[in-house]
């Protein structure tokens, strides 16, 4: 099953493109995002973030309107939900596949047993299975490393599922990350996939080999405000509050906060050779550029910046 993560675009209009292609279930990362998309007709939503018990009133309201799935990684949270929920709600147990952000480690079966037992004793907690985000694929160096992480995660999730499938025959394994979902030849080891970044891609995905420059579908239009030929730099009105502060290192060890393109009637060009955003402050973006390109631009011109991480950039500019 395909349950795309909508946190990358957070757009009802782009959501409609998915709906027209047959998608009827989605993933989000917050209660407010779930409320937004439920207001645009989406009625089967997973919030892929550990449940925030302080939002129980909003959760109850949503669960009364749509099919809502929540994420837990502790017996405490499951017990609190059992006490507080007023409507049937799906519960996924989050697996930490080695990313070490949130979730239970494979050996923490005592905790998963308690969560499953709590769900089994509740009329409102519907145990849906196991969910993970393989964020450690973003630290991989090549396709083989990415697929190795995916394969190891699949083996772990299979063991967890087999532990509970007899008592809960409908449970599934839900897996999400764009690099491996983009690079794998098949994804049959999982019952559900939840990639999100692929809707835009970005420089991070390009560096991982998950996409080409031609696949990147987002650029930030930034006005030129100052040009400094003597130092081969120009200043964009496009800083950390627009692009986020994430960066990559290129082959020369330089920090890259974005690649620079020229905008066209149908989109934008390939990145200008040697041009990159070298530094960001709150509103300023400093661009390094070869002299022959730099002299073509003046204050008031608009350049495009391909972002390092489109999820953060799209959120900042929504």
N, C-alpha and C positions, 0 to 999 in steps of 0.2 A: 504494500500500500504506500501511497505517496501523500505525505502530510507536510507540505513546504512550510518553512519558517518565514513568517512575514515580518520579522523584526528588522530585516535589512531595508525593505522599502517603506513599510508603515503607511501604505497608500491604498485607499479604497479603489482608486482607478486602476492601479496595477493589479490589485486583487481581482478585479473583474476580468482581466486577461486570463488569470488562472481559472476562474470559474467557467469562462467560455470554453476552456480547453478540457473541462471535465473534473476539475478539482472541487471537492466538496468538504474537505476537512483540512484544518490548518494548525500551525504552531505559532505561538507568540511567547514573549518573555516577561510579560507583566499583566497584572489584573487590568490596569488602565488600557493596555493595548487590546486585551480580550474584549473589554467593554466597547472600544472603538469599532472593532471588526464585527462584533455581534450586532451593533447598530447599523451595519451595512449588510446584514443578511447572512452572516456566517453563523451557523448554529452547531458546529462540532469543532471545539477548540481545545488544544492542549496548551497549558501554561508551563513551558519548559524551564522552570526556575523553582528552587525549593520554596514550598508554600510559606507565605508570610502570614502568620497567625493573627497579626494585627489587622488584616484585611478581611476577616471572616464575614463581616456584614456584606461587603461588596461581593465576596465569593458566593455567599448564599443567594444574593440577588441574581447573579449571573447564572448560577446552577438551576435556578427556578425557570430560566428562559431558554437555555441551550444545553447541549451535551458538553459538559465541562470536565476536563481531566486535569488533575493536579499532580505535583511531584513532591515526594517525601523521601527523606533519607534518615529518619529516626523514628523509633517506636513512640517517642514522646509526641512528635507532631501528629502521627497517625491517631494516637489516643485522644489528643485535643480535638482533632477533626471529628472523631466519632462522637464526642460530646457536643460539638457546636454546629455541625452541618444539619440543615433542614431539608435538603433535597439530595437525590441520588447524584453522586459525583464519582468519576473515575479516579483511581489512584495508581500512579506509577511509582515504583521504587527506583531511585536513581542509582546507577552503577558508576563508580569511579574507575575508569578503565586504565588509569595511569596518568591522567591529566592533573589530578590532585587539586581540583577546584572545589567541587562539591560531590556528594554521592558516597555510597558505601563501597568499601574494598571487597574484592571477591571472597576473602576469607571471613567476612563479617556475617556469616549465615545465621548466627544467633539473633542478630538485629533484624535481618530480613524475615526470619521465622516469626518474630513478634509482630512485625508490621502485617504480614500475611494473615496471621491469626486474628489481629484486630479487625482487618477487613472482613474476614470470614464470619466474625461474630456481629457484624453490623448490617443493618438493612439498607444503609445509605452509602457505605463505602464499597465501591465496586473495584475489586483488584484487577487492574488492566494488564499488569506485567512489569517489564523492566525497560528502562530508558537510559541512554547515555549520550553524551556529546564527546566525540573523540577530538577534543581541542589540541591534544598533543601531536596531531598530524601537522599542525602549523609549525612545529619545531623540526619536522623531518627535513632531510637534505635532498631527497629525490623520490621518485615514484615508488621505487621498491620499498623504501622505508615507510612511506605513507600506507601502502597496501599491507605491509607487515603488521602495522598497528591495527589496521582494520581487521585482519584475519585473526589476530590474537584476541581482539575485543569480541569477535563473533564466537570464538570458542568459549570464552568466559560466559557470555550471555546465554549460550546454548546450555551450559551446565546449570545456570540459575533457573532457566526455564524448565529444564527437565526435573529439577527438584520439586517444582510446584504444579506441574501440568496435570497431574492426576487429580489433585484437589480442585484446581482452577483450570479447567480444560480450554477456556477461551483466552488465556493470557497470551501476550505477544512480546516480542523484543523490538524496541524502537531505537533506531540508530540515526545520528545526525552529524554531518560535517560536510562541507563542500569539497575539500580536496579529494578525499577518497571516493565520494559519490561521483565526482567528475572523472576520476582516473580509472576506476575499477571497470573491468569488462563485464562483470555481473555482480548483482547485489542480492543473490538468492539466500544468503545466510541470515538475512533479517526479514522480519515480517513487515516492518515499516521503516521508511527513510524520511529524514527531515532536513535536507539541505536548505539553506536560505540565501547565502551570499551569491550563489550562482546567478541570481536574477540580474545582478549588475557586474559581478566580479570586481577585481581591483588589482593594484600592484602587488599586494601580498600573494594573491592567487597566481598572478603571472610569475612571480619569483619561484613559487612552488611547482610550477609547470602545469597547474590545473586549467589554465586558459592562455590564450594569445592576446596580444594587444587589441586585435580586432574584436575579441569577445567582450572587452570592457565596455559597459554600456552606461557609464556615468562619468561626467566631467563637471567640475565646478567652474562656472564663468566668473573670472576675477578681473576687475578693472586694474589697469596699470596706473599707479599714482606717482611714481618717481623713476627716473632712469639715471644710472651712474656708469657711463662708459668707462671712466678711468679705473673702475674696479670690476668691470664685467658683471654688473648686477643691476637688477631692477626690483622695484617694490610693488607688490600686488596688495590690493585690499582683499586679503584672503589669509587669515591667520589661524591660530589654533581653535578659535571659536567657530570656524567654518570647516576646517579640514580635519580636526582633531590633532593630537600631538603625536600620533603614531608615526614611526619611521622605519625604514629599511636601511641596510648597509649594502652598497653596491660592491662590485668586485675590487674596487680600489679602497674600500673601507669608508667611503664617504656616506654620511647620513642623508637619506633621500626622504623628503616629506611629500613628494609628489613629482610627477613628470609633467612637463609643459607641452601643450598642444595648441594649434591654432584652430579656432572655431570656423566652421563652414556652414553653408546653407543646409547641408544634409548631416551635420554632426561635427566631426573634427578630424584633423590630420593625425598621422602617426606622431609620436613624440619628437620634438625638435632635437636633433643630435646635440648632445652635450648640455642640454638645458634641463635644470631640475630645481625644485624648491629646496634650498639648502638650510633654511632656518625659519622658525616660526616664533612670533610672540602673539599676544592676544589677537590683534587685528592685522599685523604685518605678516606678509609672506615674502621672504627674500629669495630671489631667483638668480642662480648663476647661469650665465649664458655666453656663448662665444660672441666676439665683437661683431662679426659679420651679420649675425642674427639680431643682436641687441640694438644696432643702429636703425633697424626697421621699425622699432616700436617707440611710442611716445605716450605721455600721460593721457588718459582717456581711452586708449585702446583696451580691448578685452582679450585676455588669454584664457585658455582652459587649463585646468589642473586635473590630471588623473589621480585620484586619491589612493593612499596606501591601504586604507580600510574603509570600504564603502558603507558598511553598516553604521559606523560612528559618524561619518560625514553626512549620510542621508538623515540620520537622527538629528544632527545639529541644524540642518537646513530645512527640516520638514515644516 
